[in-house]
Amino acid sequence: SWLDCTKKSIQLFSNDTCFGRIWKTATAVAHCKRGNGLIKLLEPVLLLGKERFAGVDIRVRVKGGGHVAQIYAIRQSISKALVAYYQKYVDEASKKEIKDILIQYDRTLLVADPRRCESKKFGGPGARARYQKSYR
């Protein structure tokens, strides 16, 4: 079944695959499944502890954006995938505990940043700035 995590940028597929988009055009897809603790990005692991990732393999594909935007997208998709995994395969109490820890540390681990670049309009060099006007 399809489930919307947020309105636009994040969607859940079968509760163990999570898309995270955080900055501009960087998009990361995290697959979270039963396994033996395979993961490469350490920030969520340091926050939640290794024991929560012990029985889980997480594989992430990322595209678009720059290096920093991709890192933010990866950490968000890993966090969201782990919360979704705990909701489906473990229990609601531990899911809530994980979610509270992540949100207390940094809200962008679970919630995407909606800010995007405003497009340029006519009559000026940018989105808001106007060309200089001369009266004489």
N, CA, C and O of each residue as an XYZ file, in Angstrom:
544
protein
N       0.834     -1.186      0.000
C       0.000      0.000      0.000
C       0.874      1.243      0.000
O       1.972      1.247      0.557
N       0.367      2.305     -0.637
C       1.110      3.569     -0.717
C       0.776      4.419      0.493
O      -0.379      4.473      0.916
N       1.761      5.072      1.046
C       1.586      5.895      2.235
C       2.385      7.167      2.043
O       3.563      7.091      1.697
N       1.802      8.317      2.249
C       2.553      9.567      2.115
C       3.144      9.951      3.459
O       2.419     10.135      4.437
N       4.463     10.072      3.504
C       5.122     10.548      4.728
C       4.917     12.046      4.863
O       4.530     12.529      5.927
N       5.174     12.785      3.787
C       4.830     14.201      3.752
C       4.077     14.423      2.457
O       3.871     13.478      1.695
N       3.660     15.654      2.190
C       2.809     15.877      1.033
C       3.531     15.669     -0.281
O       2.982     15.024     -1.174
N       4.765     16.200     -0.442
C       5.374     16.149     -1.755
C       6.595     15.252     -1.832
O       6.642     14.328     -2.645
N       7.587     15.520     -0.987
C       8.915     15.006     -1.303
C       9.174     13.583     -0.854
O      10.101     12.961     -1.372
N       8.414     13.027      0.076
C       8.756     11.732      0.626
C       7.592     10.772      0.458
O       6.454     11.091      0.802
N       7.886      9.600     -0.072
C       6.870      8.575     -0.217
C       7.419      7.265      0.311
O       8.623      7.014      0.245
N       6.547      6.445      0.825
C       6.940      5.162      1.376
C       6.426      4.065      0.468
O       5.260      4.086      0.074
N       7.273      3.108      0.129
C       6.837      1.954     -0.639
C       6.951      0.749      0.272
O       8.043      0.457      0.759
N       5.883      0.054      0.514
C       5.811     -1.152      1.333
C       6.505     -0.966      2.685
O       7.058     -1.918      3.235
N       6.475      0.249      3.217
C       6.959      0.628      4.543
C       8.419      0.345      4.837
O       8.847      0.556      5.972
N       9.209     -0.121      3.877
C      10.619     -0.311      4.180
C      11.519      0.379      3.163
O      12.742      0.274      3.261
N      10.951      1.073      2.201
C      11.722      1.868      1.254
C      11.287      3.314      1.414
O      10.091      3.607      1.389
N      12.235      4.217      1.577
C      11.864      5.606      1.833
C      12.665      6.551      0.959
O      13.880      6.403      0.824
N      11.984      7.527      0.363
C      12.635      8.566     -0.423
C      12.837      9.787      0.458
O      11.930     10.187      1.188
N      14.020     10.379      0.394
C      14.260     11.621      1.118
C      14.779     12.679      0.174
O      15.774     12.458     -0.517
N      14.132     13.810      0.131
C      14.654     14.936     -0.647
C      14.795     16.092      0.325
O      13.838     16.458      1.007
N      15.968     16.656      0.387
C      16.145     17.708      1.372
C      16.537     19.024      0.755
O      15.847     20.018      0.982
N      17.600     19.091     -0.010
C      18.065     20.360     -0.553
C      17.958     20.350     -2.054
O      18.484     19.455     -2.714
N      17.282     21.337     -2.599
C      17.271     21.592     -4.029
C      16.847     20.363     -4.820
O      15.666     20.015     -4.801
N      17.769     19.687     -5.520
C      17.352     18.579     -6.383
C      17.906     17.238     -5.947
O      17.720     16.250     -6.657
N      18.578     17.163     -4.808
C      19.150     15.889     -4.362
C      18.043     14.973     -3.852
O      17.232     15.375     -3.017
N      18.013     13.749     -4.353
C      17.019     12.769     -3.942
C      17.723     11.481     -3.560
O      18.568     10.989     -4.308
N      17.384     10.929     -2.402
C      17.994      9.680     -1.942
C      16.902      8.652     -1.698
O      15.825      8.990     -1.207
N      17.177      7.389     -2.041
C      16.257      6.287     -1.813
C      16.939      5.302     -0.881
O      18.008      4.782     -1.200
N      16.327      5.038      0.278
C      16.907      4.102      1.245
C      16.040      2.857      1.326
O      14.834      2.949      1.551
N      16.659      1.683      1.143
C      15.973      0.401      1.292
C      16.380     -0.187      2.633
O      17.562     -0.430      2.873
N      15.417     -0.413      3.496
C      15.683     -0.933      4.838
C      15.057     -2.319      4.940
O      13.843     -2.458      4.788
N      15.869     -3.351      5.196
C      15.335     -4.711      5.293
C      16.081     -5.480      6.366
O      17.109     -5.022      6.867
N      15.563     -6.651      6.719
C      16.227     -7.476      7.728
C      17.604     -7.875      7.242
O      17.782     -8.236      6.078
N      18.575     -7.810      8.136
C      19.937     -8.149      7.752
C      20.839     -8.180      8.963
O      20.405     -8.482     10.075
N      22.136     -7.854      8.729
C      23.088     -7.939      9.836
C      23.829     -6.631     10.087
O      24.978     -6.664     10.527
N      23.221     -5.499      9.827
C      23.799     -4.223     10.228
C      24.657     -3.539      9.193
O      25.666     -2.931      9.551
N      24.302     -3.612      7.919
C      25.080     -2.984      6.850
C      24.617     -1.537      6.653
O      23.474     -1.297      6.265
N      25.509     -0.574      6.923
C      25.195      0.849      6.746
C      26.503      1.624      6.645
O      27.508      1.223      7.232
N      26.498      2.746      5.897
C      27.739      3.491      5.701
C      27.713      4.908      6.256
O      28.770      5.427      6.617
N      26.558      5.558      6.340
C      26.497      6.911      6.887
C      26.222      6.818      8.387
O      25.265      6.156      8.790
N      27.033      7.462      9.219
C      27.046      7.152     10.641
C      26.213      8.060     11.541
O      25.995      7.701     12.699
N      25.742      9.201     11.082
C      25.073     10.121     12.003
C      23.839      9.516     12.684
O      23.742      9.590     13.909
N      22.882      8.916     11.941
C      21.752      8.281     12.631
C      22.189      7.140     13.546
O      21.559      6.896     14.575
N      23.268      6.436     13.177
C      23.768      5.336     14.007
C      24.310      5.881     15.321
O      24.052      5.310     16.381
N      25.055      6.973     15.264
C      25.610      7.562     16.482
C      24.507      8.082     17.396
O      24.637      8.029     18.619
N      23.425      8.583     16.813
C      22.317      9.091     17.618
C      21.546      7.973     18.303
O      21.256      8.053     19.497
N      21.216      6.941     17.554
C      20.303      5.911     18.048
C      21.016      4.707     18.647
O      20.393      3.923     19.363
N      22.294      4.542     18.375
C      23.030      3.396     18.899
C      23.073      2.257     17.902
O      22.153      2.082     17.103
N      24.160      1.473     17.952
C      24.359      0.394     16.983
C      23.333     -0.721     17.116
O      23.026     -1.392     16.131
N      22.794     -0.934     18.324
C      21.873     -2.063     18.527
C      20.591     -1.920     17.718
O      19.964     -2.925     17.382
N      20.185     -0.687     17.395
C      18.961     -0.501     16.597
C      19.186     -0.857     15.137
O      18.233     -1.177     14.426
N      20.428     -0.805     14.681
C      20.750     -1.107     13.288
C      21.292     -2.522     13.121
O      21.624     -2.930     12.008
N      21.384     -3.278     14.223
C      22.043     -4.584     14.185
C      21.327     -5.563     13.258
O      21.984     -6.315     12.538
N      20.007     -5.568     13.261
C      19.269     -6.533     12.449
C      18.745     -5.962     11.150
O      17.789     -6.491     10.583
N      19.361     -4.879     10.663
C      18.825     -4.166      9.506
C      19.935     -3.884      8.505
O      21.020     -3.448      8.889
N      19.675     -4.129      7.226
C      20.567     -3.700      6.149
C      19.940     -2.482      5.475
O      18.748     -2.488      5.165
N      20.732     -1.444      5.248
C      20.227     -0.242      4.590
C      21.090      0.039      3.375
O      22.305      0.199      3.492
N      20.460      0.100      2.202
C      21.155      0.443      0.964
C      20.558      1.745      0.445
O      19.339      1.911      0.416
N      21.426      2.664      0.037
C      20.970      3.994     -0.378
C      21.485      4.306     -1.774
O      22.666      4.118     -2.065
N      20.591      4.786     -2.640
C      20.966      5.350     -3.942
C      20.640      6.825     -3.897
O      19.579      7.215     -3.410
N      21.550      7.655     -4.404
C      21.301      9.098     -4.382
C      21.675      9.689     -5.733
O      22.640      9.254     -6.362
N      20.902     10.692     -6.181
C      21.221     11.372     -7.439
C      20.772     12.820     -7.343
O      19.897     13.164     -6.549
N      21.380     13.656     -8.160
C      21.026     15.066     -8.207
C      21.681     15.865     -7.102
O      22.128     15.305     -6.101
N      21.737     17.182     -7.281
C      22.285     18.061     -6.261
C      23.792     17.964     -6.144
O      24.443     17.287     -6.940
N      24.343     18.640     -5.150
C      25.777     18.605     -4.894
C      26.107     17.655     -3.760
O      25.246     16.909     -3.294
N      27.360     17.683     -3.315
C      27.807     16.747     -2.285
C      27.071     16.954     -0.962
O      26.600     15.992     -0.355
N      26.972     18.191     -0.520
C      26.334     18.470      0.766
C      24.846     18.138      0.713
O      24.313     17.535      1.645
N      24.175     18.526     -0.364
C      22.746     18.238     -0.503
C      22.502     16.738     -0.524
O      21.515     16.265      0.038
N      23.395     15.980     -1.169
C      23.249     14.527     -1.204
C      23.418     13.923      0.185
O      22.703     12.988      0.544
N      24.355     14.448      0.968
C      24.544     13.943      2.332
C      23.292     14.187      3.165
O      22.854     13.304      3.903
N      22.714     15.384      3.051
C      21.487     15.686      3.788
C      20.338     14.771      3.342
O      19.557     14.304      4.171
N      20.239     14.519      2.043
C      19.177     13.644      1.532
C      19.372     12.213      2.027
O      18.399     11.540      2.369
N      20.620     11.743      2.068
C      20.910     10.381      2.530
C      20.552     10.227      4.001
O      19.899      9.254      4.381
N      20.972     11.178      4.836
C      20.707     11.035      6.264
C      19.215     11.105      6.550
O      18.730     10.447      7.470
N      18.475     11.903      5.764
C      17.034     11.961      5.954
C      16.365     10.657      5.523
O      15.482     10.155      6.218
N      16.782     10.105      4.375
C      16.138      8.881      3.896
C      16.439      7.699      4.815
O      15.574      6.848      5.025
N      17.662      7.634      5.369
C      17.989      6.560      6.311
C      17.127      6.674      7.563
O      16.586      5.677      8.040
N      16.999      7.876      8.088
C      16.203      8.080      9.300
C      14.742      7.714      9.065
O      14.124      7.040      9.889
N      14.192      8.163      7.934
C      12.789      7.869      7.641
C      12.557      6.388      7.387
O      11.535      5.832      7.791
N      13.519      5.746      6.711
C      13.382      4.312      6.443
C      13.422      3.512      7.736
O      12.668      2.550      7.887
N      14.289      3.892      8.671
C      14.375      3.167      9.938
C      13.097      3.337     10.759
O      12.614      2.381     11.364
N      12.550      4.554     10.779
C      11.292      4.782     11.493
C      10.175      3.951     10.869
O       9.371      3.354     11.585
N      10.121      3.909      9.538
C       9.091      3.123      8.848
C       9.271      1.630      9.110
O       8.290      0.909      9.290
N      10.524      1.162      9.132
C      10.814     -0.252      9.407
C      10.335     -0.630     10.810
O       9.701     -1.669     10.995
N      10.639      0.212     11.788
C      10.219     -0.071     13.163
C       8.706     -0.027     13.298
O       8.132     -0.764     14.100
N       8.055      0.828     12.524
C       6.594      0.896     12.580
C       5.970     -0.383     12.037
O       4.985     -0.875     12.586
N       6.539     -0.923     10.961
C       5.937     -2.096     10.333
C       6.357     -3.404     10.997
O       5.517     -4.271     11.240
N       7.656     -3.556     11.292
C       8.162     -4.857     11.712
C       8.435     -4.985     13.207
O       8.564     -6.105     13.700
N       8.527     -3.882     13.944
C       8.823     -3.995     15.376
C       7.580     -3.565     16.157
O       6.572     -4.269     16.110
N       7.613     -2.455     16.860
C       6.427     -2.002     17.578
C       6.353     -0.477     17.599
O       7.327      0.218     17.307
N       5.184      0.015     17.948
C       4.906      1.451     17.888
C       5.686      2.228     18.948
O       6.088      3.366     18.703
N       5.906      1.634     20.116
C       6.607      2.336     21.198
C       8.057      2.630     20.822
O       8.540      3.744     21.028
N       8.752      1.632     20.272
C      10.150      1.852     19.886
C      10.239      2.803     18.694
O      11.199      3.567     18.584
N       9.245      2.765     17.797
C       9.210      3.717     16.677
C       9.083      5.142     17.191
O       9.769      6.045     16.713
N       8.202      5.340     18.170
C       8.016      6.677     18.736
C       9.277      7.141     19.457
O       9.634      8.317     19.387
N       9.946      6.235     20.142
C      11.190      6.573     20.840
C      12.264      7.034     19.850
O      12.941      8.037     20.081
N      12.415      6.293     18.744
C      13.385      6.652     17.704
C      13.037      8.007     17.096
O      13.906      8.860     16.913
N      11.768      8.191     16.788
C      11.315      9.434     16.168
C      11.585     10.632     17.076
O      12.031     11.679     16.607
N      11.316     10.479     18.375
C      11.551     11.569     19.327
C      13.029     11.924     19.424
O      13.382     13.101     19.487
N      13.900     10.908     19.437
C      15.346     11.151     19.501
C      15.801     11.922     18.266
O      16.548     12.893     18.380
N      15.353     11.492     17.088
C      15.768     12.139     15.841
C      15.263     13.578     15.752
O      16.011     14.471     15.353
N      14.012     13.808     16.117
C      13.443     15.154     16.029
C      14.089     16.086     17.049
O      14.303     17.264     16.765
N      14.400     15.564     18.235
C      15.045     16.392     19.251
C      16.438     16.825     18.795
O      16.863     17.945     19.081
N      17.148     15.948     18.088
C      18.490     16.277     17.614
C      18.441     17.248     16.437
O      19.077     18.302     16.469
N      17.681     16.890     15.393
C      17.598     17.724     14.196
C      16.317     17.371     13.447
O      16.148     16.235     13.002
N      15.416     18.342     13.308
C      14.111     18.083     12.689
C      14.236     17.707     11.213
O      13.377     17.004     10.681
N      15.307     18.172     10.542
C      15.454     17.869      9.119
C      15.796     16.405      8.860
O      15.826     15.978      7.706
N      16.055     15.626      9.916
C      16.256     14.189      9.726
C      14.958     13.500      9.316
O      14.998     12.439      8.692
N      13.812     14.080      9.653
C      12.530     13.464      9.297
C      11.647     14.361      8.433
O      10.753     13.863      7.749
N      11.880     15.668      8.450
C      11.020     16.605      7.722
C      11.851     17.330      6.671
O      12.906     17.879      6.986
N      11.386     17.337      5.431
C      12.123     17.971      4.332
C      12.067     19.492      4.439
O      11.118     20.055      4.985
N      13.091     20.143      3.915
C      13.150     21.599      3.866
C      12.484     22.048      2.562
O      13.002     21.751      1.486
N      11.345     22.760      2.629
C      10.589     23.075      1.413
C      11.139     24.246      0.605
O      10.617     24.540     -0.470
N      12.187     24.927      1.098
C      12.676     26.123      0.402
C      13.298     25.765     -0.940
O      14.134     24.865     -1.027
N      12.886     26.472     -1.980
C      13.439     26.297     -3.314
C      13.811     27.667     -3.862
O      13.406     28.690     -3.310
N      14.571     27.691     -4.935
C      15.016     28.948     -5.535
C      13.844     29.603     -6.276
O      13.151     28.951     -7.057
N      13.634     30.891     -6.022
C      12.556     31.618     -6.689
C      12.980     31.974     -8.111
O      14.124     32.366     -8.340
N      12.068     31.838     -9.057
C      12.428     32.057    -10.454
C      12.522     33.543    -10.787
O      11.881     34.379    -10.150
N      13.332     33.855    -11.793
C      13.548     35.234    -12.233
C      12.305     35.766    -12.943
O      11.628     35.043    -13.674
N      12.020     37.062    -12.707
C      10.924     37.724    -13.410
C      11.491     38.782    -14.360
O      12.649     39.182    -14.238
N      10.660     39.228    -15.309
C      11.098     40.269    -16.237
C      11.173     41.610    -15.513
O      10.567     41.793    -14.458
N      11.929     42.550    -16.099
C      12.039     43.884    -15.524
C      13.143     44.023    -14.491
O      13.238     45.049    -13.818
N      13.965     43.016    -14.363
C      15.040     43.088    -13.384
C      16.049     41.971    -13.589
O      15.802     41.050    -14.367
N      17.197     42.041    -12.892
C      18.240     41.029    -13.056
C      17.983     39.733    -12.282
O      18.655     38.730    -12.518
N      17.018     39.746    -11.363
C      16.776     38.554    -10.554
C      15.314     38.395    -10.210
O      14.445     38.950    -10.883
N      15.040     37.631     -9.154
C      13.664     37.347     -8.761
C      12.973     38.576     -8.177
O      11.806     38.829     -8.475
N      13.684     39.340     -7.350
C      13.081     40.502     -6.692
C      13.698     41.834     -7.110
O      12.992     42.842     -7.139
N      14.983     41.873     -7.434
C      15.664     43.128     -7.776
C      15.157     43.668     -9.115
O      14.882     42.899    -10.036
N      15.035     44.996     -9.216
C      14.581     45.643    -10.452
C      15.749     46.413    -11.071
O      16.706     46.774    -10.386
N      15.648     46.657    -12.393
C      16.647     47.496    -13.049
C      16.515     48.932    -12.541
O      15.429     49.365    -12.154
N      17.630     49.664    -12.547
C      17.638     51.032    -12.041
C      16.814     51.944    -12.947
O      16.830     51.804    -14.170
N      16.098     52.874    -12.331
C      15.206     53.764    -13.069
C      15.797     55.173    -13.082
O      16.280     55.656    -12.058
N      15.757     55.834    -14.248
C      16.279     57.197    -14.366
C      15.139     58.142    -14.723
O      14.344     57.850    -15.616
N      15.055     59.275    -14.025
C      13.972     60.226    -14.278
C      14.360     61.290    -15.297
O      13.481     61.951    -15.849
N      15.660     61.475    -15.564
C      16.048     62.493    -16.555
C      17.286     62.096    -17.317
O      17.742     62.841    -18.185
